[in-house]
């Protein structure tokens, strides 16, 4: 099959949607399909051979984060030329109603179209105001996917219709550890905690960890917190005040170091406060064998099976976070049980399974257009 994938976010900046598209494209290519991805990218060299860049993107605040988007006449001409040259069997647009490459591809394409919605939010004034313009464009889409029930709810709430729920994928085998990494292993007297996320985004929950840490150190005074992620380390360091001596900042980490950190520390903390439609980092952590302490936002409860695969605490409550950490550190058997449950549950998110489900939707979209069904 000749498959085109449109990515609205900048390929230069690693993010969940970009990683999802990359892994999906490479899984489909490994199965013998021809895949081409169009995306904003200032970089034109050293890109994956299947990526077609359309130039630099503009940073825009969106859903508690920064989205880097590309729009305008020049980008539109490039998208149209790509569609004409590639003669696709199916077009897969991700976040089709974000004003960027995906929306432009949706507007110009004549082949069967599949969309994927990644975003979850309770309300969006922008979506509400633009819905009358966006909803008619849905008629061009033969089949819709949402990466979670939360993403599906958001799409249905604002745009109507429905969508198949197919989760984000993870290369589970690449996250598995043969041996724990001694750099991150804790002891009963010096338990180790791990946090991974962008330091400059409050919704990732680092300020909450800073508020919870003193209560953890009352019970475990030698506990050590590893913080991985890009951002202003000096500013993040200042959140912890006198307790900074118990912290080590790792900066951005490689995929192998990420797996080692998640799977070797006693606890992985996921205190995200909202704006998460799925929780791909939780699946990566489960694959690595981590014991997870996560906020009880709906997306995280779904991935962790309502506490079967990890400990939950009340969202945005630092006292509840500290109590959950202390409870988990004390409950050694409970940690092992939840970790094992998580490793087993992670298999359903492996790309081998997820890509097959997405491919079935491609086939459905093609059949629907060929039969004239919308």
C-alpha positions, 0 to 999 in steps of 0.5 A, spaced: 500 500 500 502 507 498 501 510 505 501 518 506 502 520 513 501 528 515 504 531 521 502 537 523 507 538 528 515 540 527 519 534 526 525 538 529 522 537 536 521 531 539 514 530 541 509 524 542 505 525 536 512 525 532 514 519 535 508 515 534 508 517 526 515 515 526 514 508 529 508 507 525 511 509 519 517 504 520 513 499 522 509 499 516 515 500 512 518 493 515 512 490 513 513 492 505 508 498 505 511 504 501 510 510 506 511 518 506 511 523 511 510 530 510 511 535 516 514 542 518 521 541 519 527 547 519 532 541 518 532 538 511 539 534 512 539 527 516 532 526 516 529 519 515 528 518 508 521 517 508 520 524 511 518 530 506 520 537 510 516 543 508 520 548 512 520 551 519 514 551 524 512 557 528 511 556 536 504 557 538 501 556 545 496 550 545 493 545 551 498 547 556 504 546 551 507 549 545 505 546 539 510 548 533 505 549 526 506 551 519 501 554 515 500 559 509 500 559 502 507 556 501 506 550 505 499 549 502 503 549 495 508 544 498 502 539 501 498 540 494 505 538 490 506 532 495 499 529 494 499 530 487 506 527 486 505 521 491 498 518 488 497 515 495 492 509 496 490 512 503 492 519 507 493 518 514 492 525 518 494 526 525 491 532 529 487 534 522 484 540 525 490 543 528 492 549 523 498 546 520 500 541 515 495 536 517 489 540 516 492 543 509 493 535 507 485 534 509 483 540 505 486 538 498 486 530 498 482 526 494 484 519 496 481 515 502 483 519 508 484 516 516 484 521 521 487 520 528 486 525 534 491 525 540 488 531 544 484 530 550 481 537 553 475 538 558 474 545 554 476 549 548 474 556 546 478 555 540 475 548 538 468 551 540 468 557 535 471 553 530 467 547 530 462 550 525 467 551 520 471 544 522 465 539 522 463 540 514 471 538 513 469 531 517 465 529 511 472 528 507 474 523 512 472 516 511 475 513 518 477 516 525 481 514 530 482 516 537 488 514 541 484 513 548 477 514 550 479 521 553 481 523 546 475 520 543 471 524 548 474 530 546 473 529 538 466 527 539 464 533 544 467 538 539 466 535 532 460 529 533 461 523 530 465 517 533 472 514 532 475 507 533 480 507 539 487 505 538 492 506 543 499 509 542 504 504 540 511 502 544 516 498 542 516 494 548 522 489 547 526 495 546 524 498 553 525 491 556 531 491 561 536 484 562 539 487 568 537 493 572 542 499 572 546 500 578 546 508 577 539 508 579 538 502 583 536 504 590 536 501 597 531 500 603 535 506 606 536 510 600 530 509 595 531 512 588 525 516 585 525 518 578 521 523 574 521 524 567 518 530 563 519 537 560 522 541 566 518 548 563 511 545 563 508 545 569 502 540 567 508 535 567 508 535 575 515 537 577 512 543 582 508 538 585 514 533 586 518 539 589 512 540 594 511 533 596 518 531 597 519 534 604 514 529 607 517 523 603 524 525 606 521 526 613 520 518 613 526 516 608 531 522 609 536 519 604 531 518 598 534 520 592 530 523 586 533 523 579 530 528 574 530 527 567 528 532 561 530 538 557 528 545 560 531 550 565 535 546 570 537 552 574 530 554 575 527 547 576 533 546 581 530 552 585 524 549 586 527 544 591 530 549 596 534 546 601 532 539 599 536 540 592 542 535 595 537 529 594 536 531 587 540 529 581 538 532 574 540 528 568 538 533 562 535 530 556 536 522 556 537 517 550 532 512 549 537 506 553 538 511 559 530 512 559 529 505 559 534 504 565 532 509 569 525 507 569 526 500 570 531 501 575 529 506 580 524 504 586 519 508 583 517 512 577 513 518 578 508 521 573 504 527 577 502 530 570 496 534 572 492 534 565 492 535 558 494 528 557 490 524 552 493 517 553 500 516 557 505 513 553 510 514 558 507 510 562 507 504 557 514 505 556 515 505 564 511 498 564 515 495 559 521 497 563 518 494 569 517 500 573 513 501 579 509 507 577 506 512 582 501 516 578 496 522 578 489 519 578 487 523 571 482 519 567 488 517 561 493 515 567 487 511 570 485 507 564 493 505 562 494 503 569 487 499 569 485 503 575 491 501 580 492 494 578 499 496 574 501 502 579 499 506 585 495 513 584 494 519 588 489 525 588 491 529 582 494 536 584 495 534 591 502 534 593 500 531 600 497 525 597 503 524 592 507 524 598 503 519 602 502 515 595 510 515 595 511 513 602 506 507 601 509 504 595 516 504 598 513 501 604 509 496 600 515 492 597 510 486 595 505 491 592 510 494 588 513 487 585 506 485 583 504 492 580 510 492 576 509 485 574 502 486 572 504 492 568 509 488 564 504 483 562 499 489 560 504 493 556 504 487 551 497 490 548 501 497 546 506 493 542 507 496 535 506 489 532 499 489 535 497 497 534 500 497 527 495 491 525 489 495 528 491 501 524 492 498 517 485 495 518 482 502 519 486 504 512 483 498 509 476 500 511 477 507 509 479 505 502 473 500 501 468 506 504 470 510 499 470 505 493 463 504 495 461 511 496 460 511 503 461 517 508 
